[in-house]
Amino acid sequence: MATGQAPGFYRRKVGDAQVTALLDGYIDVAHGFWVGIETATVEDLVAKAGLPANDSIRIGITSYLINQGDRLVLVDTGSADFFGPTAGKFLSALAAAGYTPDQVDDILVTHMHPDHTGALVDNGAAVFPNAQIHIGGLEFDYWTSTTEQSNAPDFAKPWFDAAIGVKKAYGDQVNVFTGTADVIPGFTPVPLYGHTPGHTGYRLSTDGEDLLIWGDACGVASVQFEHPEAGLAFDVDGATGKVTRANLLDMASGDGVLVASAHLPFPTFGRVHRAGGAYDWQPDEYRFEV
């Protein structure tokens, strides 16, 4: 039998912008990483979703390239070699979509976990030589702090080194922002703290249409829409993340805004609907033309 899927990109128009989802690959989240929810409940949700019963949930890693006509913007990059051979395909997806790193003007970082920033640097050098990097101040200060690194769990300590590597590679190209004023034209930051201290979503507004890219604030569709109280061991502040997720889902379902999120089922575009006391994920229908 033939192996492999089509190149990992998918295009969709949002207003007068073209948004391309870029698939970096996938990782498996073991049931043991869940907090705030019983393993038996996770197993029931996996069965309900028709997923394999193998003590883990497979999730994709997706970034977004937004072509505004006169500006090329990335929201996050892939993982490079941080998560093994099943990931690290972001740059290949970018090339398959018809772009090169030197064409990118701006990169908006939701947070500095390496599955979102890994491909920014290669052997200490900037992969996107012409790009301005935009990161929330709380996020940047946390991940570039050696004090916070010393207090972090062992599995996360190398992630601080990666963040410091981004700081060194890009220097003055790193733009640290505070508040909720537009970071660049058309993109408004949305504070979504908890998963990481300065975790930030971005709302693209263009020609009367909006897209909310919310990073990892709610990422595992089979579990967290029905149980927003469920968090993961990777959350730096799980209690805050739980509140953020509840407020986010309430807002998204009320507004009916189109959303996208790195770890939702590829290509990740969809909408949130209320379902009793919880929520339901409605994937966007395939767009035949862009």
N, C-alpha and C positions, 0 to 999 in steps of 0.2 A: 504494500500500500504506500501511497505517497505520504509524506510527512510535512508538517509545518502549515501555518496559516498564511493568508495574504499579508503583505507588508502592513505594519501596525500603525496605520493612520486613517482618520475619518474626518471629512470636512462638513461643516455646517455653517450657513449664514446666520448671523445675528445682526439685525438691522443692516447697516451698510458695511459691516466687517465680516471677514471670513475667519472662522475659528476652526483650527485643525487639532483634533485630539491625537496625541502621539503616545503610543504604547511602548513602555520600557520593558515589559515582561511581567512576571508575576512572582509573588511570594506566598508561602503557606503559613497561616496564622493558627498555631496549635490551640486547642481548646483550653489548655492550661494557662494561656495568657489572659483570659478573660477575668475581669473583676466586677463585682456587683451583680452577678448573675450565676445561677447554678449551672454546672456542666451539663446536667441532665436536660435543662431547658435549652441550652445551646444545641444539644444533640437533636432535640425535638424540632427546633427551628431549621436545622440543616436538613432533616428528613422532609419537613414541610416544603422547603425550597427545592427539593429534588436533587440536592447536592450529594456527592459521595460521602459515605459514613467512614471516614478514615482519621478521625480525631483532629482534624484541622479544616480550615476554610481557605480555599485558594482565592486570592484577590489580585487584581491587576495593579499596575503602577502607571498612571497616565499624567502627562503634562499637556499644556495647551499653547498653541501658537496662534496669535491673533494678528491678522493682516488688516491694517486700517487704511491701506492704500498708499499712504506716505510714511507709514511707521510699522515696523515688525516687532511684536511684543511676545515674549514668552512668559507664561506663568509656570514656574518651577522647571526643573530639568530632571533627568533620570538619575539612576543610582550608580552608574559606572560599574565598578567591580565590588561594591559593598555587600551585595546580597547574592553572590554566586551566579552560576551559569543560567539560571532561569530569568534573570533580569539583566540590565545593562545594555539594552538595545535601543535606547533613546536616540542616539546619534544616527543609527541606521534608519530609524523611522523618520527622523528629520530629513535625511538625504532622500529617502523613498518619496517623501512628500514634496520634494523639489527645492529644498532650501539648504543653505550652508551656514555654519555658525557665524561667519563674519558678516552675514546680512542682518543679524539680529540687533536691533537698536536698544531695547530695554528688556530686562528680566525682573519680574515681580516674584518675590519669594514668599510663599505662604508660611513656611517655617524651615528651620535648618536641619531637620533630620536628613540623613544622606540619601534616602530614596527620592528626595525632592531637590537636592543640591549637588549630588555626587558628580554629575557630568559637567559641573562648572569648571573643574580643575583637572588637568592631566599632567602628572609628574611635576607638580608645582606651578604649572603655567596656566594662564587663562585660556579656556577653550573658546570663549566668545570675546575676541579681542576688541570689538567695537561697541560692546554693550555696556549700558549703565545698569548697575545692580541695585534694586530697591528692596530694603528690608526694614521692618518695624524696629524701632529702637529697643524695646524690651527684649525682643527676640535676639537681636544682634549682641546686645550686652550680655545676655545669659550665656550664649554658646561660645563667646570669645573670652569668657572669664575662667582663668585657671582655678580660682576659688570654687566656682560652681562645678568645675570638672572634678576636683578632688572630692566633692561631696556626692557626686553622681554615682549610680550603680555601675558596676564594672562593665556591663554590656554597652553602656552609653558613653564611656570615657573616650573611645576612639572617635565618636561623633563630634566631640569638641575639637579634636585635632583637625578634622575635616573642615569645620567652620572657620577655624583660625587660618587654615590653608586658603580658604576663599578670601579672607581679609588680606592676606599677604599677596595673593595673585592679582587681585583687582585694585588694591590701593585706593586711589582717589575716585575710581569708578564706582565704589560702593557708596550709595546714598541711603542714609539712615533717616527714617521719617517718624514723626509722631502725629497723633491726631487723626482726623478722618477727612481732611481735605484731599482732593484728587492728587494721586501720586504723579500721574502723567495724564494728559487729556483723555477723558473717557473712562478712567479707572478710579473708583473710589475704594479705599481700604475699609474692611469691615472687621473690627476686633472680634476674635473668636478664641479667647484665651482658655487655657486648660490643658489641651493636648501638649502644648508647649507654652512657656510663659508669655510669648508675644505672638502666638499663632494668629494669622490674619487671612481673611478671605478677601476677594476682590470682586467688585460689582462693575461689570462693563455695561455702560449705557450708550446706545448708538441708534440714531434714527428711530426713536420711539420704542426700542426693544432693549431688554436687559438680560444679562446672564450673570448669575452669581456662582463664582468658583470658590468653593469653601474648604479646599484642602482636606485635612483629616478630621474636621470637627465632627463629622458623621461619615464613616467610611465603609462599614460592612453591612451591606443592604439586608442580608438574610437575618441579621440579628438586631441592629440598632434602630431600625424604623419601628419595629414592634416593641422593642425594649430599649428606649433611649437612656435608661439608667445604666445600661451595660457599658463598661469601659474596658481599656486594655492596660496591661502592665507598662506599656510604652508611654502612657500619659504621665507627664511631669506633675500635673496637679489634677488628679482625677475628679475631685469634688467640684472644682470650678468647671472642668470639662463637662460634667454631667449637667450642670445648670446651663452652660452655653449651648449644649446640644438640644436641650428641651426648648430653650428660647428660639434657637435657630429653626427647628422643625416647625414650631408654632408660627413663626414669621413666614417661612417659605410656603407652608400650606395655606396660610391666610392670603398672602400676596399672589400665589400662583406663579411665582417667578420661575423661569427656566434656570436650572442649576446644573452644575457639574462638579465632580469630586474625584480625586485621584484614584481612590480604591473601589469606587462603585463599578458595576459591570460595564466593561468597555462597550461603546465609546463614552459612556458615563453621563450623557445628557438625559435629563428627565425632569419630572416635577413631583412634588410631595403632596399627598392628599391625606386628609384626616381619615382614620379608620377606627371608629369607636373611641376608646381612650388612648389610642396610639396613632401610628401613621403608616402609610403605604407608599411604596416607590413605584412611580409610573414611568418607565423608560420612554424616551422620545422615539417616535417612529423614524425608521430609516429614511434619510433624505436622498432621493435619486438624483437630484440636481443641486448644484451649489453655485 
